[in-house]
Amino acid sequence: MSGSSSPTAKLGLRERLRRKFGNRGPSPPSSTPPPIPVLELPTAHSPSSSSTQAVSASPLSASPFTVHSPNTTTALSPSQQPIPNLSFDLFEEALKLLSDGDRTIIRKYTLPTAGEIDLALVQGIAAAKVKQRRCIERRWTFTFAGREVTLKDKADKVVHWLNRFKSVGDIVVNVDPMHAGLPWAGIRLLLEVAVSEANQMTSLLVGCETALYMANRLKAYTSFLQGLPATLSRTNFETHLTELYAHIFRFLVQALQIYETSTFERAFKAFWNVSNVQDFEKSCNELGQKLEIEASNCDRTLSAQDRTRVGELKTDLRNVLEGLEQFHKIQDSLDRIEMNYCLNNLRYAQGAMFNSYGNTRTTCHPKTRVDLLRRIQSWAQEPESKHIFWLNGMAGVGKSTISQTFAKWLTEQDDLQALDLGASFFFKRNEGDRGSALRFFPTIVRQLVVKLPGLDTLVADVIKHDPLIFDKSLGEQFNKLLREPLQKINSSNGGCLTLVLVVDALDECGSKSTPSSSDIEVLLRLWSQLSQPETVRLKLFLTSRPNLPTQLGFKEMSIDDYQDMVLHSEKEVPPATIRHDILAFLNDEFSKIRKKYNTRLRSGAPLEDTWPSDNVLQELVDMAIPLFIVAATVCIYVGDFRRHSPGKRLERILGFQKQGQLAQLQQLRQTYLPVLTQQEGTFSHADEENEYYENFRRIVGSIVVLAEPLSIASLADLLGLEQDDISRCLADLRSVLHIPDDSEIPVRTLHLSFSEFLLSDELRDQPFGVDGPATHQLLSNKCLELLSQPSGLRKSICNLTYEGQPRSEVDSTVVNQHLSPALQYACKYWVHHAQPSKTPIRDNDQVHEFLKKHFLNWLEALSLMGRITEAIGHTCVLQSLTAVSRLSRKRFEEVYL
């Protein structure tokens, strides 16, 4: 049958392509240009959007530059869909660059008709969606290029790239050379492989997503090639394009060869490993750069008209490539947004970090603590030194000032020294979250994620899957937020970076983890279990008093894990060194006081340069040694000359010492008596004196037992006093309290020893002595009064949009607008004050009436403040305080617990 055609199956691939899609070479000129391939770009609405941007691909010699809309094309059945005119030598030339084996595999999986290609795409998309669901069910993640990536997102991208080769909403192939020249049957089979293990799923999806991204780039370059006239630059462009084509083939062959092995053997192999994918993408990017260089050169020898048209083609190509790259990297941006959201939810202790806003912290005088600081700095710099340095000493010897100075020094180190402040936590009793260990690890981690690349994504993933991690046990916080993420990071700065963590005043960490151990012991035990990451060295600098919990914590450690220094030990720090340092400090501070006083003096004699005399300075050194807090408090007291001159104030200090009135008190406390007895002899009658000390105990007593500092304005709201009354009471106490000029900024004690002094048994009979339990009872009552007022708690206090609105949808500014600082304090801490007051709760008393009326409103307010988990502990405390019959207790539990 001489007139019959040979069967298609027996024809070579080149001949089949010719017969199916037409002859090579440009079409003869005509009034109607040939169809132009459409390149799709993702829109801003959705990564899988069907919005498209057409790029002209017609030869310049054939027709003017035009842009065709896909909507103008008449849809044909898949088997009838025409392929646009194209040089199929590109496909054949790419095959020639392959080995015989690779060429055979590519030909084996290349489909001959548009209908078969369409079917393979539909099946490939379906298979990719199955893997999407699998990844969602298993919550699979993987680490790629040092970052934690959600595997489901890679499956999303595979579906998107496949959809780009189809018209959305139709099963008609957007036919172009890439449909005819890619092994779609093989890609479909790879996506249909049954995968039950995370690493294999990772290799499959990451590899397929990268290959399909590069195929889409190839598609864009090919469409650009179609519009170029015959020039040397076009020839060079086509050469590099062929290399990119072949490179994609080789990458796909690697996986297809593994696919063709036995099912058993395939189960132990990855289709691609991470380095394969990274090398492939790097090589493709290098070839892409060569293509773009040739594209920029292709208009140099053209006429002005053709140069304009090629310029438009280049602009369109650039837009398409940018769109492809943006989507290829869009998940990185989405991951970053999600990561930042999670990290912003890290509940850290405000004010606990070095240089926190609103905290008044001082560093050592440049001429003091020189040898001590040098020893600490050498420990930090020495690679082989022990990982923990414990500086301990009695109250007032300057531990916190040393911590501040050391932390500041760490932040000033040059990057070349590979030494930095990793994180810090300055504990302080009665300062909210700074007074407990609950927010210790979140606060430390919040700082470390800035220092250690890759740690941020790992921590964010923990928060994403366990949003309540911040309220769990210290051990679980430590393991999930710190220990496990540190084991996974792979960060290197060209050497081993040393990060020092500065933790100050650990002894001021309150609360119990268990009846048998304190939070201090738990923190020390956990930290000693932290294994050092390979690429970063973590060291801990720690200060505390030598209290029992801290000593017990260190006794559990190996002596190889830490070194210690006793700050008040004559062996560690000779008395002569301490005398020198205190004298240097006093000289400098009194020099400032002289200058400041003489500058503001309006009448009277100025202070002489010799004031105070050397003998007086030596007296003050004897009075202070070895406690820097005594010297610092004396200087603050003498320097506050708004009512009395510095000379008179200094005489008062020295007068107390000479009269022997300080002999019965401990050395640390002797400096507070002159401050507290300033008003003696100024009262006109006994009632005035009684009123003054009653206000003192109410106001100053409240300040020293508050769970966290309050401003004068908030303290007035809570206690029901006028702000002016509070300001007058505090006017002479600036040497022991930090009193900001702004009434909205919290008032703070300068040193814990002042609070301990006022609450001590030695002052019970003194008019300024503070009764701790009675003051706690006063504050608990005042909190409940404030919460029960008409302007206090009520249903939907923040005027939520609808009932049950999630807390995440309520902006914190809205919460602060409807819940004043005093009201927030009362919600958080009225139970805290009720517990140490030791006052039993009885039927129909203030607490019972409050719970009957406002229990749910209180829980709502706690939830809005992000403290709802604390309600469990609060109810347990209230239960322990109830003094009712067993029957009433049972009823209480049924109603409220």
Secondary structure, DSSP 4 states (H G I P E B T S, - for coil): -TTSPPPGGGS-HHHHHHHHH--SSPPPP-SSPPP-PEEE---SS-TT---EEE---S-TTTS------GGGSPP--GGGPPPPP--THHHHHHHHTS-HHHHHHHHHH--SSHHHHHHHHHHHHHHHHHHHHHHHHHT-EEEETTEEEEHHHHHHHHHHHHHHTB-TTS--B---HHHHHS-HHHHHHHHHS---SHHHHHHHHHHHHHHHHHHHHHHHHHHHHHT--S-HHHHHHHHHHHHHHHHHHHHHHHHHHHHTS-HHHHTT--SS-HHHHHHHHHHHHHHHHHHHHHHHHTTTTS-HHHHHHHHHHHHHHHHHHHHHHHHHHHHHHHHHHHHHHHHHT----TT-STT-TT-------TTSSHHHHHHHHHHHH-TTS-SEEEEE--TTSSHHHHHHHHHHHHHTS-GGGTEEEEEEEE--TTSGGGGBSTTHHHHHHHHHHHHSTTHHHHHHHHHHH-TTGGGS-HHHHIIIIIIHHHHH----SSS-EEEEEEEE-GGG-B-EEETTEEHHHHHHHHHHTPPPPSSEEEEEEEEE---HHHHHHHHTS-TTSEEEEETT-TTTS-HHHHHHHHHHHHHHHHHHHHHHHHHH--SSPPPPTTPSPHHHHHHHHHHHTT-HHHHHHHHHHHH--SSS-HHHHHHHHHHHHHTTTTTTS-GGGGGHHHHHTTTTT--SSHHHHHHHHHHHHHHHHHHHH-SS--BHHHHHHHHT--HHHHHHHHTT-TTTEE--SSTTSBPEES-HHHHHHHHSGGGTTSTT---HHHHHHHHHHHHHHHHHSTTS--TTTT--SSTT--GGGS-HHHHHHHS-HHHHHHHHHHHHHHHHHTPPB-TTSHHHHHHHHHHHHHHHHHHHTT-TTHHHHHHHHHHHHB---HHHHHHHHHHH-
